[in-house]
Amino acid sequence: MRIGILGTGALAEALGTGWARAGHELVVGGRSRAKAEALAGRLGGATRAADPREVVDGRDAVLLAVLWSGVADVLSDVDAAAGTLAGTTLIDPTNAVEHGVGVLLTEPGRSAAGQIAAWAPGAHVVKAFHLFPAERWTAPPPASGHDTADATVVICGDDAGALRIAGELIRDVGGTPAVLGPLDRARQLEEAAGFVIGLAFAGFDPNSAIPRVPTLPPQSPSPDGSTA
């Protein structure tokens, strides 16, 4: 795929490393051209640096790998309000939370992913990659396949094609995609991140606060349209 990465930090490098290894064509950019050039050099493969506007032009997917505080500015840099991301899979891994506390910074009932969709009309926003630290994606995938025991990446989105693309990119870095539902459930995912962050900074293991529930078989629809 042709993938654009907006941002030059730890997550951009971690996911970019895996995607370059998988053979994708990457273009990276950010506020600093020098940092983008340096990151492109480290990623190798078919990777180059470009200005942010070029990063999003003609891509199959774009990763918005910047802090929440910089999202509006980055989208403004690429002229997203004018529809430059229309039809593009826009992967949102941001955590709009208060550092060390985990309280969401968005308005009640509003998700960061929903706000991004409003700032980038026509983009197919997919919430993904926001629950794991960047280091999780730096190790090569196991030779025998994908170890899914601790790498289920829950995603939300409205467009089936965008969810498929995001799922492929998740598998390329050793994860397993799990679709929670449409984008209006992104707030639920973001609250989960706040829950994890708050517990971790309070000195508790978030895993110990979540019961282990056995996997249930898929529900099949009954003739009246409900699930059995």
C-alpha positions in Angstrom: 0.0 0.0 0.0 0.9 3.7 -0.2 0.9 4.9 3.3 1.4 8.4 4.7 2.6 9.0 8.2 2.0 12.4 9.8 4.3 12.6 12.7 7.9 11.6 13.5 7.7 10.3 17.1 7.9 6.9 18.7 4.6 5.5 17.3 5.3 6.7 13.8 8.7 5.0 13.9 7.4 1.7 15.5 4.5 1.2 13.0 6.5 2.6 10.1 9.2 0.0 10.8 6.7 -2.8 10.6 5.0 -1.5 7.5 8.3 -0.9 5.7 9.3 -4.5 6.6 6.0 -5.7 5.1 6.9 -3.9 1.8 4.6 -0.9 1.9 5.6 2.4 0.3 5.8 5.0 3.1 5.9 8.8 3.0 6.6 10.6 6.3 6.3 14.2 7.3 5.8 16.6 10.2 6.5 20.1 11.4 10.2 19.4 11.2 11.5 18.4 7.7 14.8 17.4 9.3 13.1 14.9 11.7 11.1 13.5 8.8 14.3 13.0 6.8 16.0 11.3 9.7 13.0 9.0 10.3 12.7 8.1 6.6 16.4 7.1 6.7 15.9 4.9 9.7 12.8 3.2 8.3 14.5 2.4 5.0 12.9 0.5 2.2 10.6 2.5 -0.1 10.4 5.3 2.4 10.9 9.0 1.8 10.2 12.3 3.6 7.9 15.0 2.2 5.9 18.1 3.3 2.7 17.2 5.1 0.5 18.1 2.2 2.3 15.7 0.0 2.2 13.0 2.7 -1.6 12.7 2.3 -1.8 13.0 -1.4 -2.9 9.8 -3.2 -2.4 7.5 -0.2 -4.3 4.3 0.6 -4.0 5.1 4.3 -2.7 7.9 6.5 -1.5 7.5 10.1 -2.2 10.5 12.3 0.7 9.9 14.7 0.8 13.2 16.6 -0.2 14.3 20.1 -3.8 15.3 20.5 -2.7 18.9 21.2 -1.2 19.0 17.7 -3.9 17.3 15.7 -5.8 20.4 14.7 -2.7 22.1 13.5 -1.5 19.1 11.5 -4.9 18.7 9.8 -4.8 22.4 9.0 -1.3 22.0 7.4 -2.7 19.4 5.0 -5.8 21.5 4.3 -8.1 18.7 5.5 -11.1 21.1 5.8 -11.0 21.4 2.0 -11.4 17.7 1.6 -7.8 16.6 0.9 -8.4 13.4 2.9 -11.8 12.6 1.4 -12.0 8.9 0.6 -8.7 8.2 2.5 -8.4 5.7 5.4 -7.3 8.0 8.3 -6.0 6.0 11.2 -6.4 7.8 14.5 -4.2 6.4 17.4 -4.5 9.6 19.5 -5.3 9.7 23.2 -7.1 13.0 24.1 -6.5 12.5 27.9 -5.1 14.4 30.7 -1.5 13.2 31.3 -1.1 10.9 34.3 -4.8 11.1 35.1 -6.6 9.6 32.1 -9.6 12.0 32.1 -10.8 12.7 28.5 -10.2 16.2 27.3 -13.0 16.1 24.7 -16.5 17.4 25.4 -19.0 15.0 27.1 -20.3 12.6 24.5 -17.7 13.6 22.0 -14.8 11.4 20.8 -11.5 12.5 19.5 -12.0 10.3 16.5 -15.4 12.0 15.9 -13.8 15.4 16.1 -11.1 14.4 13.7 -13.8 13.2 11.3 -15.4 16.7 11.6 -12.0 18.4 10.9 -11.3 16.1 7.9 -14.6 15.9 6.0 -14.9 12.8 3.8 -12.0 11.0 5.5 -12.7 7.4 6.5 -11.6 7.7 10.1 -10.6 4.5 12.0 -9.8 4.5 15.7 -6.9 2.1 16.2 -3.5 1.5 17.9 -4.3 3.8 20.9 -4.2 1.2 23.7 -0.7 -0.2 23.3 2.6 1.7 23.8 4.7 2.1 20.8 7.3 -0.4 22.0 4.7 -3.2 21.4 5.2 -2.8 17.7 9.0 -2.7 17.5 9.6 -6.5 17.6 9.4 -8.5 14.4 6.3 -10.7 14.1 6.8 -14.3 15.2 8.1 -16.6 12.4 5.2 -19.0 13.0 2.5 -16.4 12.5 0.9 -13.8 14.6 0.9 -14.1 18.4 -2.5 -12.8 19.3 -2.4 -13.5 23.0 -1.7 -9.9 24.0 -2.1 -7.9 20.7 -5.7 -7.6 19.9 -6.2 -4.2 18.4 -9.8 -3.0 18.8 -10.9 -0.6 16.1 -14.0 1.5 15.2 -15.0 2.9 11.9 -17.9 3.5 9.5 -16.4 2.4 6.2 -16.0 -1.3 5.5 -13.1 -0.7 3.1 -11.2 1.5 5.7 -11.7 -1.2 8.4 -10.3 -3.8 6.0 -7.2 -1.7 5.2 -6.6 -0.9 8.9 -7.0 -4.6 9.7 -4.3 -5.5 7.1 -1.9 -3.0 8.6 -2.6 -4.3 12.1 -1.7 -7.8 11.0 1.5 -6.5 9.3 2.8 -5.5 12.7 1.8 -8.7 14.5 -1.6 -7.7 15.8 -5.1 -9.0 15.4 -7.9 -6.5 14.5 -11.2 -6.7 16.4 -14.0 -4.4 15.1 -16.0 -3.0 18.0 -18.5 -1.2 15.8 -19.0 2.1 14.0 -17.1 5.3 14.7 -19.8 6.5 17.2 -18.4 3.8 19.6 -14.9 5.4 19.5 -15.7 7.3 22.7 -16.0 4.0 24.5 -12.6 3.0 23.2 -11.1 6.3 24.3 -12.6 5.9 27.8 -10.9 2.5 28.0 -7.6 4.2 27.3 -8.3 6.7 30.0 -9.1 3.9 32.4 -5.8 2.1 31.6 -3.7 5.2 31.8 -5.3 6.3 35.1 -4.7 2.9 36.7 -1.2 2.6 35.4 -0.2 6.1 36.8 -1.9 5.2 40.1 0.4 2.2 40.4 -2.0 -0.6 39.5 -1.8 -3.2 36.8 -4.8 -2.5 34.5 -4.9 -6.2 33.5 -5.7 -7.1 37.1 -8.9 -4.9 37.0 -10.4 -6.7 34.0 -11.9 -10.2 34.5 -11.0 -13.0 32.1 -14.2 -13.8 30.3 -14.4 -16.9 28.0 -14.8 -16.1 24.3 -18.4 -16.5 23.2 -19.3 -18.0 19.8 -20.6 -15.5 17.1 -24.3 -14.9 17.4 -26.4 -15.8 14.3 -29.4 -13.7 13.3 -32.8 -15.2 13.7 -35.6 -14.7 11.1 -36.9 -11.6 12.8 -33.5 -9.9 12.6 -32.5 -10.3 16.2 -29.6 -12.4 17.4 -29.9 -15.8 19.0 
